[in-house]
Amino acid sequence: MATEVTGGCQCGAVRFSAGWLGRATICHCRMCQKAYGGFFGPLVTGFDVKWTRGAPAWFQSSNKVRRGFCANCGTPLAYDYGAEDAIELSIGALDDPELAAPVLQVNPADKLSFFDTLMNLPVRQKGDSLNADEFLSDVVSHQHPDHDTSVWPPAVKP
């Protein structure tokens, strides 16, 4: 990838850039399930990674791996296995996650039994639930935007 890739946490306290991305995977191991609070861990290899605002907090999740996250909002950011030239970045933390479509699933022994049938679940569309539509109609996101900002959080307008 020729252009710099950027990303960061939900609250904006930690931002990063990567010179380029490598292979994207989803990991089914139990540690990734717990770290992401989800069914798998979506990771992409980042090269020439720099922390451009703040820095992640780290949790040593095993004898070989530490996981980076935002200490303010909890966003999972990185999986560091000690490589000198690369670190795994959370795909969802990229400003443009479309840049890192997974090409491989790893650790299938821990894959949840229902994972392969998730795409068969019904999808609720706008208009299917008046309660859901009403709830979502006035949601205001306080999440950092999907691009770098010179100042965060923004100044509160009077």
ABEGO torsion letter per residue (X at the ends): XABBBBBEBAAGABBBBBABBBBBBBBABAAAAAAAGBABBBBBBBBGBBBABEBBBBBBABAABBBBBBAAAGBBABBBAGBAABBBBBAAABABAAABBBABBBGAAABBAAAAAAAABBBBBBGABAAAAAAAAABBBABBBBBBBABOBBBBBX
